[in-house]
Amino acid sequence: MFGASDTLPQQGKDWVFSFSYRGLTSDDHYSGTQFQYARKANDTYVINTQQLYDLSATYFFDKRWSASLSLPIVNSTWAVPTPIAPLPAGDRAEQNSSGLGDLIVTGRVWTFDPEKHPRGNLSVGLGFKAPTGNYKVEDSYPNINGTNDAEKDVDMSIQPGDGGWGYLFDLQGYMAWKRVSWYGSGSYLVNPRDTNDAESIIVGLGFGGNPAFASRIENSVTDSYLLRTGVLFPVGTTKLGLNLGFRMEGLPRYDFVGDSHGFRRPGYETFLEPGFVYTIGRQTLSLYVPIGLVQNRRPDPYTGAPGDATFPEYIILAGYSYHFSPGGAPSRRPTLPPGETPLSDSPVTPPPAPR
């Protein structure tokens, strides 16, 4: 779902070009909602870092219909101490991954005429995800006991792609009052493919011969989802808007369509999402810092094993967009009544799998 973004109504025949950034470090382990104190105390925790960049373009055919194309670029690492036992654990063996991710194309329509409903509206989006990203990136790293340093598939959480065609469904809405705007959005990515032929981290760390892991030697091609809601209000008479919201992103135990075999880390995290948006002419700048509230690593869908995963304490989301009208016409949105401020554009970046 990397690349989904909020887009307010335009007058038509306009382009919006956007660049978004997502940065995080995950190193806090949870099993269910229980923090794994022993892994932190023994220095055996995984460190997962992600730098994700998204380039997108949106064209508005008229006041209601638009289409977007989005392409992410991924640069990530995943590292676990090897050997992990006996204590003290050894140095972390780092896996690295970078490259283009999966391309997303989305069409959206505002359900109400923006000119007649300037204070609030609801958009419906449908799209698809093409498997343009590499889902079998390899790097050299050892087994969990520190042996067999060889080229192997890296962990699924840092693979640029997942190897499957996906289908995106999203809803976005806003309601503007005199000094505040409410917004809400929800996106769900359906991935019908069951598993790909990439070896899971179970194999990479040397557990592939254990019968207990026989059903999880390949990576699952998983669904994912993102929910956001909150309020944005202007600061004085400036073009600055402050935001306070709630965010939830995650990966379900079972896919909506198709089977859910293979290795996955189902779970979700909720966030308090403060941020700001600043508009300068046709340009919009935004910065959001979601702060983790609840982390939940859900059980394996077939074995029921609790497992664990790392979650970030916070995420950095930054965005820049430029509104362009061919022929030099001013890029503009439907006019609100005096004193009212609409929700400004903001980045909605992808929910990655728990790590």
N, C-alpha and C positions, 0 to 999 in steps of 0.2 A: 504494500500500500504506500510505498515511498513515493512522494510526489503529489498526493492529494492535497488540495489547497482551497481555502475559502475564496470565493470570487463574487463581489457585489455586482449588482446590475450595471450595465453600461448602456449607452444609447444605440449601439450597433455599429458594425464596420470598424471596431476597435481591436487592437492587439494589447495584451498584457504579457510582458516578458518578466520572468521571475527567477531568482536564485535563492535557494534555501540551504541552510547548514544545520546539521544535527551532530552534537558531540556529547559523549558520555563515557564514564568508566564504571563498570560493574564489578564489584569485589565483595559484596555482602551476600552470604549464602543463606537461603531459606529453604526449609522443608515444610510444605504447607505454609502456614503463617509464622512458623517458629524460626527465629534467628538462630543460626548455627554458631554458637559462641566458640565451640571447640576448634573449628576450622580457622577462625580468626586468631585464637590464642596460640595455636600450633603452627601458624603461618603456612597452612596447607590450602588456603583458598585460591580460587581461580581469579585472575585479573583479565577482564575483557574490556578493551578500549575500542570505540567506534568513532570514526570521522566519516560522515555521510554528506554528500553534496548533491543538490538536485537542481537541474536546469529544466525549465518548463516554459511553454508558450501557450497562451489561450487566445482564441479568436472568437469575437462576438458577432454572430450573423445578424442579429437584431437585438432588441431590448430584452428578449427572453431566452434565446437559444445561444449556446456557446459550445466550443469543443476545445479540449486541452490535450497536449502531448507533454509527457514528462519523462526525463531520463536521469537516473541517479548514478553517482560515482561513489564507490565504496573504498575505504581504506581502514582496515581493522586488524586487531591482534587478539589472540587468546593464549593464555599462559598458565600452566599448572606446575607445581614443584615436582621434580623427578630426581631420585626416587621419592615417593611420598611417605614411605615407611622403610625402616624405623625412624623415629624422630631423633634428632631434628631433620626435617625434610631437606632435600637437595635444592639446588637452584631451579628457578622456573625455566622450563623449556617453552620458548615462544613460537607460536604459529602466526604467520602473517598472510594477509589476503588483500588484494586491491584489484580494481577494474570496474568496468561498466556493470550496472545492475539491470534489472528487468524493466523494460519500457512499458509505460502506462498511457493509454488513450482513453479519454473520458468525454462523454457528451452530457450536457446539463441543460435543464429548462426550469425557469421560474414559473411556478404554478399560477401566480397572479400577475397581471399587468403591472410592472414596476411604476408606471406613471400614475396609475389609479390607486396603488397601494404603497406609497413611499415610506410609510412608517414600519412596515413589516412584510416579510415574504418568506416563501419556502421553495427551495430548489430540490429537484430530484435528479440524480446522476446515475448513469450506467456506463460501464467501461470494461476494458479488458487489459490484462497484463500479458505481455509477450515474453517468452523465456530467452531474452537476449543476454542475460548475465550468466557467467560461468558458475556452475554449481559443483564443479569438481576441481577447485583450486587445490594444489598440493604444496606442501612445504616439508622440510626435513625436521623431524623431531623424534625423540625416543619414546619407548613404552613407559608406562607408569613406574616401572622398576628401574628406569634409567638405562635400559639396553635397547638394541635394535634401532639405532638412529638411522632413519631412512625417509625417503619421500613418500608421504601419505596424504590422503585427503584431510584438509583442516576441518575444524569444528563447524557444524552447520550454521551456528549463529553469526559467523563471519564470512560465509560464502556469499559472493555478490548476487547470485541468483538461486532459484530453487528447482529449475528444470521443468516447470509446469506452466501451461496456459491457465490464467486465472480470470475471474470475472468480478468486477467491482461494483458495489451498490452503495450509494451514499445519499444522505439527506442533510441539507443545510438550511438553517433558518435564522432570522433575526427580527427583533422588535425594538423600535426606537421610541424613546420618550424624550422629554425636553432636555434632560441632562444625563441620560444614561441609555445605553443600548444593551439589550440582552441578546445573546447568540447561543446557538446549539448546533451540533453536527454529530453525525454518526456514519461510520464507514465500515463495510464488511467485505473482505476479500475471500471469494470462494475459489478453492484450488481442488478441482476434481481428481487430479492424478494422485494415486495412492503413495507410492514410494518412487524415488529415483535410484539410479545405480551408483550413487556416491556412497562410499563406505562411511559409516558413522564414527564418531569419536570412540565408541565402544571398541571397534576394530583397531583404530589408530593407537589407542593406549594399551592394546594387547589382550583384551578380554574376548576377542572374537571366537575363540575356541571353547568358551564356557557355555554349556547347553542352556543356562539360565538366560543368556542374552541372544539366543538363536533368532528370535523374532525382531531383533533391533540392530541388525548388522548393516542395514541401509537407512538412509535418512528419509523421513516422512516428508511429503509435500503438503504443508499445513495451511489451513485457513488462518486469518488474523483479523483483528478488529480494533477500532479506535472510537472513543466517545469523548466529546468535549461540550462543556456548557459554562457560561459565566456572564459577566457584565463588563462593559467598557464605558468609561465616562471621560469627557474632555477636561483638560486643565485650563481654566480661565477661558480666554478667547484665542488661545494658541491652537496649532494644528496637532498638538500632542494629546494622545488618549492613553489613559492608564487602564490596565486590564486585571481582573481577578477572576479566576475560573477554576473548574474541576476537570481533570483529565483521567481517562482510564484507557489503557492499551493492553492487549494481550493476545494469547493464542489458545484456542479451545482444546479440550480433550478429544473431541470428535469433530470431524469435518462435516459441514452441512450437506455436501454431496460426495459420494464415494466412501471408500474405506479409509481407515486411519492407522494402518500398520506402520511398522518401522520405528525409528528412534525420533522422539520429539520431547520437548520440555514444555508441557502445557502449563499455563499460569497467567497471571495478570498482575498489574501494578496500578494503583491509583495515585494521583498527584494533586497537590494544590498548585495552580498554575498562574503565578503573577507575571506581568509583563507590561510592555508599552508599545504603542504604534505612533509613528511620526510621519506626517505627510508634508512634502515639499513640492508643490506644483504637481507634476505628473509622477513623482517618485514617492514611494512609500517604504519606510524602514521599520522593522519590528524586531523586538527581542523578548523572548519568553524563557523563563527558568522554572520548569515544573519541578516541584520538590516532592519526593516520595512520601506517601502516607501509609498505604497497606500493600504488602508484598505477599503473594500467594503462589507457591509452586504446587500445582495440582498433581494428583497421582497419575501414573502411567495409564493410558486408556485401556490397555488389554491385560496387563499383569496386576494392576492396582498398586504396584510398588510406589512408595512415597517419593523417592528420589530427592534431589535438591537442585537449585539453580541460583546463579548470582543475579542481583538486581542493582540498578544504580540508585544512589541517594538523590541525585538530581540530574537533569538534562539541560543542555543549552540549545535553544532553537533560535536561529537568527534568520531574517529574511529581507530581501530587497526586491521591489517590483517597479517596473516602469510602464506607464500607460501611454500607448502610442496610437495616434489617429492618422492613417494615410491621408495625404493631401493637405496636411497641416491643420485640419479642423481640431478644435480643442477636445481632448478626451474628457468626458464628463459623465456624471451619474445623474439619475433623476433627482430633481430638486426637492429637498425636504422643506417643510414649513419653517419659518424663521425660528432660530434658537435650538433646533433639533440637530443631533449629530448621529449619522449612521455608523454602524460597525465598520471599522477599517479592515483592509485585507490583513490576514495573518497566516503564518505558515502552519500547515498541518502535516507533520512528517510521519513516517511510517511506524507502526508498532512493530518492533522487532520481537523475535521469540525470546522468552526468558533464557538466560545463558547458563 
